[in-house]
Amino acid sequence: MEAFKVKMEQIEGPSWLETDFFDISAKIPDGAARDQVPAMLETLLTERFKLAAHREDRVRSGYVLVVDKGGPKFKEAKPDGDRPLNGIQGVGRGELTGLGADMGLFARRLAVVVGRTVVDRTGLTGKYDFKLQWTPDTSQAMRSPDEPPADHASGPSIFSAIQEQLGLRLEASKGPVEILVIDHIEKPSAN
């Protein structure tokens, strides 16, 4: 998922991909940029697992993230090279905090919460700081079985919270979703 920047539901391959797990110990070379990591992971998977894959579009149900009629209710993040973390943090089930996060990353994180593909169609190209709190629906996908429940149990649904707190909206959609099709993969031998 990290190497190809896709979610599990966007990967089509053998069933053991969801049940068999492997510990991989690797070191990123000194001076390597964070944006080089996916390509390094792809090379590792190709060499160690003999991975061969291609991408294709398939029609799937999901959501489109758009700006609501009143416009966004958050501000662009100030450039801060000393910021310890950039991206989206799941503080707890029912809460996401964006720190210098882009809308594509936010859409991918929302997909985990709602259990469907979310495509960013906001047109917002900057990096933003925001906080989103909602009352999780028990039918929503959990990010982790160890995650504590939210302490704001009487709050809005994820759909209402996105609209009320961020000035964005999730619209139901059906359309092409890029799928990573695994053409060949082998379980690695032990070291």
C-alpha positions in Angstrom: 0.0 0.0 0.0 2.8 2.4 0.9 4.9 1.6 -2.2 2.1 2.1 -4.7 0.0 4.6 -2.6 -3.1 2.6 -2.7 -5.6 1.3 -0.1 -6.1 -2.5 0.6 -9.4 -2.4 -1.3 -7.5 -1.1 -4.3 -5.3 -4.2 -4.5 -6.4 -7.3 -6.4 -4.2 -10.4 -5.9 -3.9 -13.7 -4.1 -6.0 -14.1 -0.9 -2.8 -14.7 1.2 -2.0 -10.9 0.8 -4.6 -10.3 3.5 -3.7 -13.1 5.9 0.1 -13.7 5.7 2.4 -11.0 7.1 6.2 -10.6 6.9 8.6 -8.6 9.0 11.0 -6.7 6.7 14.0 -4.9 8.1 15.4 -2.3 5.8 17.5 0.9 6.2 16.8 4.1 4.1 20.1 5.5 2.9 21.4 8.6 4.6 20.2 11.7 2.7 17.3 10.0 1.1 14.2 12.2 0.8 10.8 11.0 2.2 9.3 11.1 -1.3 11.8 8.5 -2.5 10.6 5.9 0.0 7.7 4.5 -2.1 10.0 3.8 -5.1 12.5 2.1 -2.7 9.7 0.0 -1.3 8.5 -0.9 -4.8 12.1 -2.1 -5.7 12.3 -4.1 -2.5 9.0 -5.8 -3.2 10.0 -6.5 -6.8 13.3 -8.1 -5.8 12.3 -9.9 -2.6 8.7 -11.0 -3.6 9.2 -11.2 -7.4 6.3 -8.8 -7.6 4.9 -7.9 -11.0 1.8 -5.7 -11.1 -0.1 -3.2 -13.3 -2.8 -0.6 -12.7 -6.2 -0.4 -14.3 -9.4 1.4 -13.7 -12.5 -0.4 -12.4 -16.0 1.0 -11.6 -16.6 1.1 -7.8 -18.9 2.8 -5.4 -17.4 5.4 -3.2 -17.4 9.1 -2.3 -16.1 12.3 -3.8 -14.7 15.0 -1.4 -15.8 18.5 -2.5 -15.9 22.0 -1.1 -19.3 22.9 0.4 -21.1 26.0 -0.8 -19.8 28.2 2.1 -16.2 27.3 1.3 -13.5 25.7 3.5 -13.5 26.5 7.2 -9.8 26.0 7.8 -6.6 27.9 6.9 -3.6 27.0 4.9 -0.7 25.8 7.2 2.2 28.2 7.7 5.5 27.0 6.3 7.4 25.5 9.2 10.5 23.4 8.5 10.8 22.6 12.2 7.4 21.1 12.6 7.9 17.6 14.1 5.1 15.9 12.1 3.3 16.7 8.9 0.3 14.8 7.7 -2.8 13.4 9.4 -2.8 11.9 12.8 -5.6 9.8 14.2 -5.7 11.0 17.8 -8.4 8.6 18.7 -11.3 6.9 17.1 -13.6 9.7 16.1 -10.9 12.3 15.7 -8.4 13.3 12.9 -5.9 16.1 13.1 -4.3 17.5 10.0 -0.9 19.2 10.3 0.3 20.6 7.0 -1.9 18.0 5.3 -3.0 18.0 1.7 -6.5 17.1 0.6 -5.4 13.9 -1.3 -4.0 12.5 2.0 -7.1 13.6 3.8 -9.3 11.8 1.3 -7.2 8.6 1.6 -7.5 8.8 5.4 -11.3 9.3 5.2 -11.5 6.2 3.0 -10.3 4.2 6.0 -12.9 5.8 8.2 -15.9 5.3 5.9 -14.7 2.0 4.4 -15.0 3.1 0.8 -12.8 4.9 -1.8 -12.8 8.7 -1.3 -11.6 10.8 -4.3 -10.4 14.4 -3.7 -12.3 16.8 -5.9 -11.9 19.9 -3.7 -9.5 21.7 -6.0 -7.5 22.7 -2.9 -3.8 22.3 -3.6 -2.2 23.7 -0.4 -1.2 22.2 2.9 -3.7 22.7 5.7 -4.1 22.5 9.5 -7.4 21.3 10.8 -9.1 19.1 13.4 -12.1 16.9 12.8 -14.2 15.3 15.5 -17.2 13.0 15.1 -19.1 10.2 16.7 -18.0 6.9 15.1 -20.7 4.7 13.6 -20.2 1.1 14.7 -20.5 0.1 11.1 -17.5 2.3 10.1 -14.1 0.6 9.6 -11.8 0.9 12.6 -8.2 1.9 12.0 -7.0 -0.3 14.8 -8.6 -2.8 17.2 -6.6 -1.3 20.1 -7.9 2.2 19.5 -9.8 3.7 22.4 -13.4 4.9 21.8 -13.9 8.6 21.3 -14.8 10.6 24.4 -17.3 12.8 22.4 -20.0 10.2 22.0 -22.8 12.6 21.4 -21.2 14.5 18.5 -22.0 14.5 14.8 -21.6 11.7 12.2 -18.5 11.8 10.1 -20.6 13.3 7.2 -22.0 16.1 9.3 -18.7 16.8 11.0 -16.9 17.2 7.6 -19.5 19.7 6.5 -20.0 21.6 9.8 -16.3 21.7 10.9 -14.4 21.8 7.7 -16.7 23.3 5.1 -16.3 20.2 2.9 -18.8 17.5 1.8 -18.7 13.8 1.0 -21.0 13.0 -2.0 -21.9 9.4 -2.9 -20.3 8.5 -6.3 -19.8 5.6 -8.6 -16.9 5.8 -11.0 -13.5 4.5 -12.1 -11.1 3.7 -9.3 -7.5 2.8 -10.0 -6.8 -0.8 -8.9 -3.4 -2.4 -8.5 -3.6 -5.8 -10.1 -1.0 -8.3 -8.9 0.1 -10.3 -11.9 2.7 -12.3 -10.0 4.0 -12.5 -6.4 5.9 -15.1 -4.5 6.2 -15.7 -0.7 9.8 -15.0 0.1 12.1 -17.6 1.5 13.6 -17.2 4.9 16.9 -15.3 5.2 
